[in-house]
């Protein structure tokens, strides 16, 4: 699901939206606070009937039955100084439809937008952008519920995918970014931790459906850095990882008490290290590709 308001904007619905700096200084924003007696009330609305009742409070002085545009769009609702302002509905020639509040010709404060493909956004708006709290539901079954900023998922939210996967956490610029939890339905895997542009990054914990658990550092969806891995058979490795494999310095302990501590290369014991068994002294030696080559003399 492409869950961002840019799909709406670039479709030509509101191609002339002013730059953000201009919006912040727009006199229309201040005028709207006068036009609506209690504009903040709309932020909590979640029902079309309730919305219709509240918009009756609007002090708009002009009413029209219909207003047509050269693009083929048709608007029915309130006007102010010749612009869509107050409550109204607009339907475009391609079938897209908006119902809600308007300011200075832009959807503003609260409304419902139905895309051409049937996807529906319901929530807060700011001058033509999804902005504030809202939900986007796709016909595929995918949906996003949470915070938006200037047309993008931004802040905290929950995204549910058509295949049953689910992410709950922080977003920035339309991507998973910050701290969050991703759950994969088909395999039962769970990742909890840092994200950067839709990728696991920083500190995180990954639990596989078979019981294997990794806790440690990630770099762009790859286990990389220092961490701890508990294997399915109960063995535990603590140390360095490169590209998801034991690589560098690390310690592995088997469930029967055996311990190897030393150098690893691409998942195998390789180089100098030490090995011990329960009740026996630790011995130092050299390993190559997982096999011991010799014990150090006198050790």
C-alpha positions in Angstrom: 0.0 0.0 0.0 1.3 3.4 -1.0 0.1 5.1 2.2 0.9 8.8 1.6 -0.9 11.9 0.5 1.4 12.5 -2.4 -0.6 10.0 -4.4 -3.6 12.4 -4.0 -1.7 15.6 -4.7 0.2 14.5 -7.7 -3.0 13.2 -9.3 -3.8 16.9 -10.0 -6.4 17.4 -7.4 -4.5 20.2 -5.6 -1.4 20.7 -7.7 -1.2 24.4 -6.7 -0.8 23.9 -3.0 1.4 26.7 -1.6 4.8 26.0 -0.1 4.8 25.2 3.6 6.3 28.6 4.6 3.5 30.3 2.7 0.8 28.1 4.4 2.1 29.1 7.8 1.7 32.8 7.0 -1.6 32.3 5.0 -4.2 34.7 6.3 -6.9 32.2 5.2 -5.7 30.0 8.1 -6.5 32.7 10.6 -9.8 33.5 8.9 -10.9 29.9 9.1 -10.7 30.0 12.9 -13.4 32.8 12.7 -15.4 30.9 10.1 -15.7 27.8 12.3 -17.0 28.5 15.8 -15.1 25.6 17.4 -12.8 24.1 14.8 -10.9 21.9 17.2 -14.1 19.9 17.7 -13.7 18.4 14.3 -10.4 16.7 15.2 -12.2 14.0 17.2 -14.9 13.2 14.7 -15.1 9.7 13.3 -18.6 9.5 12.0 -20.0 11.0 8.8 -23.4 11.8 10.5 -21.7 13.5 13.4 -19.6 15.5 10.9 -22.8 16.7 9.1 -24.3 17.8 12.4 -21.2 19.8 13.4 -20.7 21.5 10.1 -24.1 23.1 10.7 -22.3 25.5 13.0 -20.3 27.0 10.1 -21.0 30.7 9.6 -20.6 30.5 5.8 -22.7 33.2 4.1 -22.9 31.5 0.6 -24.6 28.3 -0.3 -24.6 26.7 -3.8 -26.2 23.6 -5.2 -23.3 22.8 -7.6 -20.2 24.3 -8.9 -18.4 22.8 -12.0 -14.7 23.2 -13.0 -13.1 23.0 -16.4 -11.2 19.8 -15.2 -14.6 18.1 -14.9 -14.8 18.3 -11.1 -18.1 19.1 -9.5 -18.5 20.7 -6.0 -21.5 21.0 -3.8 -21.3 23.0 -0.6 -20.3 26.2 1.0 -18.5 29.1 -0.6 -16.7 32.1 0.8 -15.4 34.8 -1.5 -15.8 32.5 -4.5 -13.8 29.7 -3.0 -14.7 26.3 -1.5 -14.8 27.2 2.2 -16.8 25.4 4.9 -18.5 22.1 4.4 -18.8 20.5 1.0 -18.4 17.5 -1.3 -16.3 17.4 -4.5 -16.2 14.7 -7.1 -13.7 14.5 -9.9 -14.2 13.2 -13.4 -12.0 10.1 -12.6 -14.3 9.1 -9.7 -12.3 10.4 -6.8 -14.4 12.0 -4.1 -14.0 14.2 -1.0 -16.5 15.0 1.7 -15.6 17.3 4.6 -14.4 20.7 5.5 -12.7 23.2 3.1 -10.6 26.3 3.5 -9.4 28.5 0.7 -10.2 25.8 -1.9 -8.3 23.1 0.0 -9.6 20.2 2.2 -8.8 21.4 5.7 -9.3 20.2 9.3 -11.3 17.0 8.7 -12.8 14.9 5.9 -13.1 11.7 3.9 -11.3 11.1 0.6 -12.0 8.2 -1.7 -9.4 7.4 -4.3 -10.1 6.2 -7.8 -9.2 2.6 -6.9 -11.5 2.6 -3.9 -9.0 3.3 -1.1 -10.3 5.6 1.6 -8.6 8.2 3.8 -10.5 9.5 6.8 -9.0 12.0 9.2 -7.4 15.4 9.7 -6.2 17.6 6.8 -4.1 20.8 6.5 -4.5 22.7 3.3 -4.9 19.7 1.0 -2.5 17.4 2.8 -3.2 14.5 5.2 -2.0 16.1 8.4 -2.7 15.1 12.0 -4.5 11.9 12.9 -6.0 9.7 10.2 -6.5 6.3 8.7 -5.9 5.1 5.1 -7.7 1.8 4.2 -7.0 0.0 1.0 -9.3 -2.5 -0.8 -6.5 -5.0 -0.6 -7.0 -5.1 3.2 -3.9 -3.1 4.0 -4.4 -0.1 6.2 -2.6 2.6 8.2 -3.8 4.3 11.3 -1.9 7.0 13.1 -0.2 10.3 12.6 0.4 12.2 9.4 2.5 15.3 8.5 2.2 17.1 5.2 0.9 14.1 3.3 3.2 11.5 4.8 3.0 9.0 7.6 4.9 10.7 10.3 5.0 10.1 14.1 3.4 7.1 15.7 1.2 4.7 13.9 0.2 1.2 13.0 0.5 -0.2 9.5 -1.2 -3.5 8.7 -0.3 -5.1 5.4 -2.5 -7.2 3.1 -0.5 -10.4 3.8 -1.2 -10.0 7.6 2.2 -8.5 8.6 1.9 -5.6 11.1 4.2 -2.7 12.1 3.6 -0.5 15.2 5.9 2.3 16.0 7.4 5.5 14.6 7.4 6.8 11.1 9.2 9.7 9.3 8.6 10.9 5.8 6.3 8.0 5.0 8.8 5.3 6.1 9.4 3.2 9.2 11.9 5.3 11.1 12.7 5.5 14.8 11.6 2.7 17.2 9.0 0.1 16.3 7.9 -3.5 16.2 7.3 -5.5 13.0 5.5 -8.9 13.1 5.5 -11.3 10.2 2.3 -13.4 10.3 3.4 -16.4 8.0 6.6 -17.2 9.9 5.9 -15.9 13.3 9.0 -13.7 13.3 9.1 -10.5 15.4 11.6 -7.6 15.2 11.7 -4.9 18.0 14.1 -2.0 17.8 15.5 0.8 15.7 14.5 1.6 12.1 16.0 3.8 9.4 14.1 4.4 6.2 12.1 1.1 6.4 15.2 -0.9 7.4 16.1 -2.4 10.8 19.0 -0.3 12.0 20.7 0.4 15.3 19.9 -1.7 18.3 17.2 -4.4 17.9 15.9 -7.8 18.9 14.8 -10.4 16.3 12.8 -13.5 17.4 12.3 -16.2 14.8 9.3 -18.4 14.8 11.4 -21.4 15.6 12.6 -19.8 18.9 16.0 -18.4 17.8 16.7 -15.0 19.2 19.2 -12.3 18.3 19.8 -9.1 20.3 22.3 -6.5 19.2 23.4 -4.2 16.4 21.9 -3.9 12.9 23.0 -2.0 9.9 20.4 -1.5 7.1 18.5 -4.8 7.6 21.7 -6.8 8.3 23.0 -8.2 11.6 26.2 -6.3 11.9 28.3 -5.3 14.9 28.1 -6.7 18.4 25.3 -9.0 19.5 24.0 -12.1 21.2 22.5 -15.1 19.4 20.6 -17.9 21.1 20.3 -20.8 18.6 17.4 -23.2 18.3 19.4 -26.0 20.0 20.2 -23.7 23.0 23.7 -22.8 22.1 24.6 -19.1 22.7 27.1 -16.9 20.8 28.2 -13.5 22.1 30.5 -11.4 20.0 31.1 -9.8 16.6 28.9 -10.2 13.6 29.5 -9.3 9.9 26.8 -9.8 7.3 24.8 -11.9 9.8 27.6 -14.4 10.5 30.0 -14.9 13.4 33.0 -12.9 12.4 35.7 -11.3 14.5 36.0 -12.1 18.2 33.4 -14.1 20.0 32.4 -16.7 22.5 30.2 -19.7 21.8 28.8 -22.0 24.5 27.1 -25.3 23.8 24.3 -26.7 26.0 26.6 -29.4 27.4 29.0 -26.8 28.8 31.7 -26.7 26.1 33.0 -23.2 25.4 35.0 -21.8 22.5 36.3 -18.2 22.7 38.4 -16.6 20.1 38.6 -15.7 16.4 35.8 -16.4 13.9 35.6 -16.0 10.1 32.3 -16.2 8.2 30.6 -18.3 10.9 33.5 -20.7 11.6 36.1 -20.9 14.3 39.2 -19.6 12.5 42.5 -18.4 14.0 43.7 -18.4 17.6 41.2 -19.3 20.3 40.6 -21.3 23.5 38.4 -24.3 24.2 37.2 -25.9 27.4 34.9 -28.6 28.7 33.2 -28.9 32.1 35.6 -30.0 34.7 38.7 -29.6 32.4 41.2 -26.8 32.1 40.9 -24.4 29.2 43.4 -25.0 26.4 44.6 -22.6 23.7 45.1 -23.5 20.1 44.6 -22.6 16.4 41.6 -23.4 14.3 41.1 -23.2 10.5 37.6 -23.2 8.9 36.0 -24.8 12.0 38.7 -27.5 12.6 41.4 -27.4 15.3 44.8 -27.5 13.7 46.8 -27.9 16.9 47.1 -27.0 20.6 49.6 -24.4 21.7 52.6 -26.1 23.2 52.9 -25.9 27.0 49.4 -24.6 27.4 
